[in-house]
Amino acid sequence: MAKWQKSPPELITAFDAAIAQEPAAERRQMFGYPCALVNGNMAFGLHEDRVIARLPDEAAARPCIVLGRRMKAYAAIGSGEALARGAMRRWVARAVAFTATLPPKAPKAQAAGAARARVAATTRTAGTATKQVTKQPATRRKTR
């Protein structure tokens, strides 16, 4: 696996300045890179020296490819060095506005608990009892 390069400090500073203007955005780290989440959904972030934004309308023209895989609905805006602070601010605003229209994601702990509850409810409604299976020792077959 190729080793990722860290984002340049100037790019991180510009990112922080841009998301500071968005009260709905929550700054987090994802895979060691800064990103902005809105209602638990990633809206905007950095990867190496690139800026990534959740903008499905731009994704076709500017596909975002990480580790050889295309990230659906995300656009690679370009290298951060080429973006002026004002341009980054506009991209952040667009990505945050779009991501705010998506349904909110439950926090991981709540999502895991909800998944366990769904499985338990399904098991109860199906009328099947859960039984413990013990492994029986293998028997050898006699040969003549």
N, CA, C and O of each residue as an XYZ file, in Angstrom:
576
protein
N       0.841     -1.174      0.000
C       0.000      0.000      0.000
C       0.888      1.239      0.000
O       1.858      1.322      0.753
N       0.550      2.177     -0.835
C       1.328      3.401     -0.927
C       1.147      4.239      0.333
O       0.064      4.283      0.916
N       2.211      4.895      0.737
C       2.154      5.736      1.928
C       1.624      7.111      1.538
O       2.111      7.737      0.597
N       0.622      7.568      2.277
C       0.030      8.875      1.994
C       0.902      9.986      2.553
O       1.548      9.837      3.590
N       0.902     11.085      1.847
C       1.627     12.275      2.290
C       0.701     13.130      3.162
O      -0.513     13.146      2.960
N       1.274     13.824      4.111
C       0.485     14.721      4.952
C       0.076     15.947      4.148
O       0.763     16.346      3.207
N      -1.052     16.538      4.531
C      -1.497     17.778      3.895
C      -0.564     18.908      4.305
O      -0.106     18.950      5.446
N      -0.277     19.828      3.383
C       0.578     20.961      3.726
C      -0.067     21.818      4.818
O      -1.287     21.988      4.823
N       0.731     22.358      5.742
C       0.179     23.166      6.832
C      -0.639     24.364      6.345
O      -1.636     24.729      6.969
N      -0.220     24.978      5.230
C      -0.968     26.133      4.691
C      -2.366     25.714      4.248
O      -3.331     26.462      4.405
N      -2.461     24.511      3.694
C      -3.756     24.001      3.244
C      -4.660     23.721      4.444
O      -5.856     24.011      4.401
N      -4.099     23.166      5.503
C      -4.888     22.900      6.711
C      -5.369     24.206      7.326
O      -6.502     24.288      7.802
N      -4.517     25.228      7.320
C      -4.904     26.547      7.844
C      -6.055     27.128      7.030
O      -7.008     27.664      7.596
N      -5.972     27.025      5.699
C      -7.052     27.521      4.835
C      -8.331     26.720      5.058
O      -9.423     27.288      5.070
N      -8.204     25.408      5.236
C      -9.357     24.552      5.512
C     -10.035     24.991      6.808
O     -11.252     25.171      6.850
N      -9.235     25.162      7.869
C      -9.780     25.568      9.165
C     -10.483     26.925      9.081
O     -11.542     27.117      9.679
N      -9.897     27.853      8.346
C     -10.511     29.176      8.194
C     -11.842     29.073      7.456
O     -12.800     29.770      7.791
N     -11.897     28.206      6.456
C     -13.131     28.059      5.671
C     -14.242     27.402      6.477
O     -15.385     27.853      6.415
N     -13.935     26.340      7.240
C     -15.006     25.671      7.975
C     -15.406     26.434      9.232
O     -16.481     26.197      9.782
N     -14.551     27.349      9.693
C     -14.908     28.165     10.857
C     -16.117     29.051     10.550
O     -16.820     29.486     11.462
N     -16.353     29.313      9.279
C     -17.483     30.140      8.855
C     -18.783     29.354      8.756
O     -19.842     29.932      8.511
N     -18.710     28.030      8.947
C     -19.878     27.158      8.810
C     -20.249     26.578     10.170
O     -19.620     25.616     10.611
N     -21.260     27.140     10.853
C     -21.608     26.641     12.185
C     -22.146     25.203     12.173
O     -22.063     24.509     13.186
N     -22.690     24.755     11.053
C     -23.246     23.393     10.979
C     -22.156     22.343     10.820
O     -22.406     21.156     11.028
N     -20.952     22.763     10.453
C     -19.868     21.821     10.188
C     -19.096     21.509     11.467
O     -18.779     22.394     12.262
N     -18.805     20.223     11.636
C     -18.015     19.748     12.768
C     -16.686     19.245     12.221
O     -16.659     18.378     11.348
N     -15.586     19.787     12.732
C     -14.262     19.384     12.249
C     -13.835     18.099     12.949
O     -13.941     17.970     14.169
N     -13.355     17.163     12.158
C     -12.833     15.889     12.673
C     -11.622     15.490     11.850
O     -11.288     16.128     10.852
N     -10.974     14.425     12.288
C      -9.887     13.825     11.526
C     -10.410     12.512     10.956
O     -11.079     11.749     11.653
N     -10.109     12.256      9.703
C     -10.490     11.003      9.080
C      -9.273     10.486      8.316
O      -8.800     11.136      7.385
N      -8.774      9.328      8.707
C      -7.570      8.748      8.115
C      -6.388      9.708      8.213
O      -5.523      9.732      7.338
N      -6.361     10.495      9.279
C      -5.263     11.423      9.508
C      -5.399     12.757      8.808
O      -4.493     13.586      8.889
N      -6.500     12.986      8.125
C      -6.714     14.233      7.400
C      -7.912     14.980      7.989
O      -8.863     14.350      8.452
N      -7.875     16.313      7.978
C      -9.021     17.061      8.493
C     -10.212     16.951      7.553
O     -10.065     16.940      6.331
N     -11.389     16.870      8.151
C     -12.615     16.845      7.359
C     -13.709     17.569      8.133
O     -13.575     17.828      9.329
N     -14.780     17.887      7.441
C     -15.921     18.552      8.053
C     -17.139     17.666      7.866
O     -17.432     17.221      6.756
N     -17.855     17.409      8.976
C     -19.062     16.599      8.941
C     -20.269     17.472      9.240
O     -20.197     18.409     10.036
N     -21.366     17.152      8.596
C     -22.636     17.819      8.848
C     -23.640     16.723      9.169
O     -23.908     15.863      8.329
N     -24.194     16.744     10.369
C     -25.139     15.719     10.829
C     -24.564     14.309     10.682
O     -25.296     13.368     10.374
N     -23.264     14.166     10.901
C     -22.627     12.858     10.835
C     -22.193     12.429      9.446
O     -21.585     11.368      9.304
N     -22.481     13.208      8.425
C     -22.096     12.905      7.043
C     -20.903     13.766      6.642
O     -20.884     14.968      6.906
N     -19.915     13.157      6.009
C     -18.762     13.936      5.560
C     -19.171     14.872      4.443
O     -19.810     14.457      3.476
N     -18.800     16.140      4.578
C     -19.140     17.143      3.579
C     -17.918     17.591      2.791
O     -18.001     17.831      1.586
N     -16.797     17.700      3.467
C     -15.635     18.336      2.876
C     -14.396     17.823      3.580
O     -14.451     17.535      4.775
N     -13.298     17.701      2.888
C     -12.092     17.257      3.553
C     -10.856     17.434      2.702
O     -10.907     17.911      1.568
N      -9.753     17.037      3.285
C      -8.472     17.076      2.595
C      -7.948     15.657      2.462
O      -8.195     14.807      3.318
N      -7.230     15.416      1.391
C      -6.500     14.164      1.218
C      -5.204     14.521      0.516
O      -5.199     14.952     -0.638
N      -4.110     14.333      1.231
C      -2.793     14.747      0.773
C      -2.838     16.237      0.443
O      -3.107     17.043      1.333
N      -2.586     16.626     -0.793
C      -2.643     18.057     -1.126
C      -3.913     18.405     -1.907
O      -3.999     19.457     -2.540
N      -4.900     17.499     -1.848
C      -6.148     17.717     -2.585
C      -7.293     18.092     -1.660
O      -7.293     17.770     -0.472
N      -8.260     18.777     -2.235
C      -9.484     19.154     -1.536
C     -10.600     18.283     -2.096
O     -10.756     18.162     -3.311
N     -11.383     17.672     -1.189
C     -12.470     16.773     -1.577
C     -13.776     17.347     -1.040
O     -13.860     17.733      0.126
N     -14.794     17.400     -1.896
C     -16.087     17.943     -1.478
C     -17.205     17.011     -1.902
O     -17.153     16.414     -2.977
N     -18.222     16.889     -1.049
C     -19.387     16.066     -1.381
C     -20.319     16.915     -2.240
O     -21.143     17.680     -1.739
N     -20.160     16.753     -3.528
C     -20.958     17.488     -4.510
C     -21.239     16.573     -5.693
O     -20.456     16.546     -6.642
N     -22.336     15.825     -5.660
C     -22.612     14.866     -6.736
C     -22.661     15.494     -8.125
O     -22.280     14.854     -9.105
N     -23.126     16.743     -8.220
C     -23.197     17.380     -9.532
C     -21.806     17.666    -10.107
O     -21.656     17.752    -11.326
N     -20.805     17.814     -9.269
C     -19.429     18.053     -9.719
C     -18.630     16.754     -9.841
O     -17.590     16.729    -10.499
N     -19.109     15.674     -9.212
C     -18.340     14.428     -9.139
C     -18.053     13.825    -10.508
O     -16.994     13.230    -10.708
N     -18.971     13.967    -11.444
C     -18.748     13.397    -12.772
C     -17.617     14.130    -13.498
O     -16.797     13.510    -14.174
N     -17.585     15.442    -13.351
C     -16.567     16.238    -14.031
C     -15.227     16.202    -13.312
O     -14.179     16.341    -13.944
N     -15.253     16.017    -11.995
C     -14.032     16.035    -11.184
C     -14.007     14.816    -10.270
O     -14.118     14.975     -9.055
N     -13.869     13.623    -10.797
C     -13.952     12.430     -9.950
C     -12.859     12.402     -8.883
O     -11.714     12.781     -9.129
N     -13.236     11.956     -7.723
C     -12.308     11.814     -6.604
C     -11.918     10.342     -6.514
O     -12.766      9.486     -6.265
N     -10.643     10.052     -6.717
C     -10.157      8.679     -6.697
C      -9.123      8.544     -5.586
O      -8.105      9.235     -5.580
N      -9.401      7.642     -4.647
C      -8.499      7.371     -3.536
C      -8.206      5.873     -3.539
O      -9.125      5.056     -3.580
N      -6.941      5.524     -3.497
C      -6.503      4.121     -3.549
C      -7.071      3.387     -4.760
O      -7.417      2.209     -4.675
N      -7.162      4.083     -5.876
C      -7.631      3.473     -7.102
C      -9.138      3.294     -7.196
O      -9.640      2.756     -8.182
N      -9.864      3.744     -6.171
C     -11.332      3.604     -6.183
C     -11.978      4.975     -6.222
O     -11.543      5.912     -5.551
N     -13.008      5.066     -7.010
C     -13.739      6.325     -7.141
C     -14.704      6.492     -5.963
O     -15.472      5.583     -5.646
N     -14.657      7.645     -5.329
C     -15.571      7.950     -4.225
C     -16.836      8.550     -4.835
O     -16.816      9.663     -5.360
N     -17.920      7.810     -4.761
C     -19.180      8.276     -5.344
C     -19.652      9.544     -4.648
O     -19.539      9.663     -3.428
N     -20.165     10.463     -5.393
C     -20.751     11.722     -4.933
C     -19.715     12.720     -4.429
O     -20.080     13.807     -3.980
N     -18.427     12.374     -4.495
C     -17.389     13.303     -4.049
C     -16.608     13.810     -5.254
O     -16.306     13.063     -6.184
N     -16.293     15.087     -5.211
C     -15.512     15.710     -6.272
C     -14.138     16.086     -5.737
O     -14.009     16.569     -4.612
N     -13.129     15.864     -6.543
C     -11.777     16.325     -6.211
C     -11.655     17.716     -6.794
O     -11.555     17.894     -8.008
N     -11.663     18.688     -5.919
C     -11.677     20.075     -6.368
C     -10.342     20.472     -6.978
O     -10.297     21.338     -7.851
N      -9.293     19.876     -6.550
C      -7.979     20.172     -7.106
C      -6.970     20.285     -5.997
O      -7.266     20.045     -4.827
N      -5.776     20.653     -6.389
C      -4.743     20.774     -5.361
C      -5.027     22.020     -4.542
O      -5.445     23.053     -5.065
N      -4.793     21.895     -3.263
C      -5.058     23.000     -2.354
C      -4.205     24.211     -2.643
O      -4.616     25.342     -2.385
N      -3.001     23.978     -3.185
C      -2.119     25.092     -3.483
C      -2.712     25.989     -4.563
O      -2.443     27.190     -4.591
N      -3.512     25.414     -5.445
C      -4.099     26.193     -6.531
C      -5.346     26.955     -6.093
O      -5.796     27.861     -6.795
N      -5.907     26.595     -4.940
C      -7.129     27.254     -4.477
C      -6.814     28.455     -3.598
O      -6.038     28.359     -2.647
N      -7.411     29.557     -3.920
C      -7.301     30.728     -3.051
C      -8.243     30.524     -1.872
O      -9.176     29.726     -1.957
N      -8.011     31.229     -0.785
C      -8.869     31.079      0.395
C     -10.332     31.350      0.075
O     -11.208     30.646      0.577
N     -10.612     32.339     -0.737
C     -11.997     32.658     -1.104
C     -12.650     31.522     -1.875
O     -13.828     31.226     -1.679
N     -11.880     30.885     -2.752
C     -12.420     29.762     -3.533
C     -12.720     28.586     -2.613
O     -13.756     27.935     -2.747
N     -11.814     28.316     -1.683
C     -12.057     27.204     -0.759
C     -13.302     27.486      0.070
O     -14.101     26.583      0.316
N     -13.472     28.714      0.498
C     -14.650     29.092      1.287
C     -15.934     28.818      0.510
O     -16.906     28.327      1.083
N     -15.952     29.128     -0.784
C     -17.144     28.880     -1.616
C     -17.406     27.384     -1.781
O     -18.556     26.949     -1.714
N     -16.345     26.587     -1.996
C     -16.518     25.139     -2.131
C     -17.046     24.533     -0.833
O     -17.926     23.673     -0.859
N     -16.507     24.985      0.302
C     -16.976     24.491      1.600
C     -18.451     24.815      1.780
O     -19.227     23.953      2.194
N     -18.845     26.035      1.477
C     -20.246     26.451      1.629
C     -21.168     25.589      0.778
O     -22.237     25.188      1.237
N     -20.767     25.302     -0.452
C     -21.591     24.457     -1.331
C     -21.700     23.037     -0.796
O     -22.787     22.461     -0.777
N     -20.564     22.463     -0.358
C     -20.566     21.090      0.146
C     -21.374     20.976      1.437
O     -22.108     20.005      1.619
N     -21.249     21.944      2.325
C     -22.010     21.929      3.573
C     -23.497     22.073      3.288
O     -24.311     21.376      3.895
N     -23.863     22.962      2.378
C     -25.276     23.151      2.031
C     -25.870     21.864      1.455
O     -26.986     21.485      1.813
N     -25.134     21.190      0.567
C     -25.652     19.945      0.007
C     -25.764     18.867      1.077
O     -26.795     18.203      1.178
N     -24.722     18.687      1.872
C     -24.701     17.623      2.869
C     -25.783     17.833      3.926
O     -26.280     16.862      4.497
N     -26.152     19.073      4.190
C     -27.212     19.357      5.164
C     -28.564     18.822      4.693
O     -29.470     18.650      5.509
N     -28.716     18.557      3.397
C     -29.977     18.020      2.881
C     -30.087     16.510      3.063
O     -31.165     15.944      2.881
N     -28.986     15.853      3.420
C     -28.986     14.396      3.602
C     -29.550     14.026      4.970
O     -29.484     14.826      5.903
N     -30.106     12.815      5.097
C     -30.576     12.387      6.420
C     -29.409     12.264      7.384
O     -28.332     11.810      6.996
N     -29.606     12.662      8.637
C     -28.512     12.575      9.601
C     -28.147     11.132      9.910
O     -28.996     10.241      9.881
N     -26.874     10.917     10.205
C     -26.395      9.589     10.595
C     -26.378      9.514     12.113
O     -26.047     10.483     12.795
N     -26.741      8.350     12.626
C     -26.676      8.131     14.068
C     -25.219      7.943     14.458
O     -24.435      7.391     13.686
N     -24.850      8.400     15.655
C     -23.485      8.135     16.112
C     -23.216      6.627     16.137
O     -24.143      5.833     16.297
N     -21.960      6.239     15.981
C     -21.591      4.819     15.860
C     -22.118      3.973     17.010
O     -22.642      2.888     16.762
N     -22.004      4.416     18.246
C     -22.463      3.615     19.390
C     -23.974      3.389     19.311
O     -24.451      2.285     19.574
N     -24.724      4.427     18.950
C     -26.171      4.276     18.821
C     -26.522      3.383     17.645
O     -27.446      2.576     17.738
N     -25.805      3.513     16.548
C     -26.078      2.696     15.371
C     -25.840      1.225     15.667
O     -26.623      0.377     15.239
N     -24.776      0.906     16.391
C     -24.484     -0.489     16.725
C     -25.559     -1.049     17.641
O     -25.995     -2.186     17.462
N     -25.992     -0.260     18.623
C     -27.051     -0.700     19.525
C     -28.361     -0.907     18.795
O     -29.087     -1.860     19.076
N     -28.670     -0.019     17.858
C     -29.900     -0.149     17.077
C     -29.857     -1.396     16.200
O     -30.871     -2.074     16.038
N     -28.692     -1.704     15.633
C     -28.561     -2.899     14.792
C     -28.777     -4.157     15.627
O     -29.457     -5.083     15.185
N     -28.200     -4.200     16.836
C     -28.408     -5.360     17.710
C     -29.875     -5.498     18.072
O     -30.392     -6.614     18.123
N     -30.556     -4.394     18.325
C     -31.978     -4.436     18.683
C     -32.808     -4.964     17.515
O     -33.754     -5.726     17.720
N     -32.454     -4.558     16.279
C     -33.198     -5.049     15.107
C     -33.029     -6.549     14.953
O     -33.996     -7.253     14.662
N     -31.807     -7.051     15.144
C     -31.551     -8.488     15.023
C     -32.317     -9.246     16.091
O     -32.920    -10.281     15.809
N     -32.296     -8.741     17.310
C     -33.015     -9.410     18.404
C     -34.514     -9.426     18.133
O     -35.174    -10.436     18.377
N     -35.058     -8.322     17.631
C     -36.487     -8.253     17.336
C     -36.854     -9.211     16.210
O     -37.899     -9.859     16.265
N     -36.020     -9.305     15.207
C     -36.267    -10.215     14.090
C     -36.268    -11.657     14.575
O     -37.113    -12.452     14.164
N     -35.337    -11.992     15.437
C     -35.254    -13.350     15.968
C     -36.499    -13.686     16.775
O     -37.043    -14.783     16.657
N     -36.953    -12.736     17.602
C     -38.147    -12.977     18.419
C     -39.395    -13.114     17.554
O     -40.225    -13.989     17.802
N     -39.537    -12.257     16.538
C     -40.741    -12.305     15.716
C     -40.771    -13.522     14.803
O     -41.844    -13.968     14.397
N     -39.614    -14.056     14.480
C     -39.575    -15.241     13.623
C     -39.968    -16.488     14.397
O     -40.242    -17.529     13.799
N     -39.998    -16.392     15.729
C     -40.412    -17.524     16.541
C     -39.356    -18.591     16.669
O     -39.650    -19.713     17.083
N     -38.138    -18.261     16.322
C     -37.077    -19.243     16.449
C     -36.308    -18.981     17.723
O     -35.969    -17.844     18.050
N     -36.049    -20.024     18.412
C     -35.258    -19.889     19.637
C     -33.800    -20.021     19.265
O     -33.427    -20.812     18.399
N     -32.991    -19.235     19.930
C     -31.564    -19.331     19.693
C     -31.033    -20.458     20.557
O     -31.253    -20.469     21.768
N     -30.339    -21.403     19.949
C     -29.771    -22.486     20.740
C     -28.277    -22.514     20.534
O     -27.757    -22.173     19.471
N     -27.614    -22.927     21.573
C     -26.165    -22.969     21.533
C     -25.736    -24.263     20.848
O     -26.232    -25.345     21.163
N     -24.825    -24.133     19.927
C     -24.319    -25.283     19.200
C     -22.953    -25.624     19.761
O     -22.065    -24.775     19.835
N     -22.801    -26.868     20.153
C     -21.501    -27.311     20.648
C     -20.881    -28.210     19.604
O     -21.566    -28.984     18.937
N     -19.614    -28.098     19.479
C     -18.896    -28.883     18.481
C     -18.656    -30.285     19.031
O     -18.096    -30.446     20.115
N     -19.075    -31.278     18.292
C     -18.888    -32.672     18.677
C     -17.520    -33.146     18.181
O     -17.067    -32.732     17.114
N     -16.874    -34.001     18.942
C     -15.580    -34.506     18.474
C     -15.777    -35.348     17.216
O     -16.760    -36.074     17.075
N     -14.836    -35.230     16.335
C     -14.909    -35.990     15.091
C     -14.677    -37.469     15.380
O     -13.820    -37.821     16.191
N     -15.438    -38.327     14.718
C     -15.256    -39.770     14.890
C     -14.449    -40.276     13.707
O     -14.599    -39.807     12.579
N     -13.610    -41.224     13.988
C     -12.795    -41.790     12.926
C     -13.553    -42.926     12.270
O     -14.238    -43.708     12.931
N     -13.424    -42.996     11.026
C     -14.066    -44.046     10.248
C     -13.134    -45.238     10.183
O     -11.949    -45.103      9.882
N     -13.671    -46.375     10.461
C     -12.843    -47.577     10.431
C     -12.621    -48.007      8.983
O     -13.538    -48.005      8.162
N     -11.416    -48.362      8.708
C     -11.080    -48.848      7.364
C     -10.741    -50.322      7.446
O     -10.229    -50.777      8.469
N     -11.010    -51.070      6.411
C     -10.732    -52.509      6.403
C      -9.418    -52.809      5.833
O      -9.031    -53.975      5.754
